[in-house]
């Protein structure tokens, strides 16, 4: 795997790119302005640098000039990751010295592969394994296979992060950006095996969502997980428990921790369906 430096001032983009590269085994370091990025590249000598063009303190053109003039960084590929879309922008970027060009918004399903093209074969990423690095074989996670998860969150970034975490483990993931969209999805499609929902959303919040779920006889046994960036207060926990919430998760959460929580909830659901009491 490779050591990759990301130079990007948008927190959402930085989080998504870091997550995707890390999930495929790369070691990621980050800088949020051009000057800091140049300093880190000269100090750490990464295997690849991915750099935005519009950056504070020093833009991408200043960054590429500084990196390509440093003899110790010869051979280190520098790839522009940018939203520039005017005619001639790509040519301008490559003429400035960048080794490649990836457009924004990035596609989470292809981004790692696009970056890997600039790395040696032995440095390229690998699909996430169970436990992300722990010894395991596909047969050790059969309960993850083919389960369907409905994810409801008003943040596209959060949806993508969860999608990219679950799909490599065999889950089918459906995504909705509002409570109403989630309810409509369940009315027109088959029911999910598990629901993962944000708590704080505009319009109807997560509490109202779980009320609607638990009032539907078809969904009473479907595990319902809350995930939030806010620390859970005691009153929120009590309300959630009264409404039948299965788990409370706090962002940020490690991918392997999220997988473990979901597997545990699905196992509990099977016990209930088999007539066992998981509270024993």
LINVEN-V434549 format. One line per field, one symbol per residue. ss: DSSP state (2 for helix, 1 for strand, 0 for the rest). phi: phi as a letter, one per 20 degrees, with the letter a starting at -180 (. if undefined). A space follows every 10 residues. Layout:
ss=???
phi=???
This chain:
ss=0011111000 2222222222 2220001111 1002222222 2222000111 1000000002 2222222200 2220001111 1100000022 2222200001 1110000000 2222220000 2220000000 0000000222 2222000111 1100022222 2222222220 0111110022 2222222200 0001111100 0000022222 2222002220 0011111100 0002222222 2220001111 0000222222 2222222222 2220000000
phi=.deddddbee gfffffffff fffenfedcc bdbfffffgf ffeelfebdd cfeecfmbff ffffffffee ffdfnefcdf cbegcfgnff ffffffpfea bcedffegec gfffffgedf gfdffcggeg nloffacgfe cffffmfdce ddaeegffff ffgffegfen feddccebff fffffffdcf ffebddcfee cfmeefffff ffffeegfdf dfgcdecbee ffefffffff ffenfebcdd efcfgfffgf ffffffffff fffenedfef
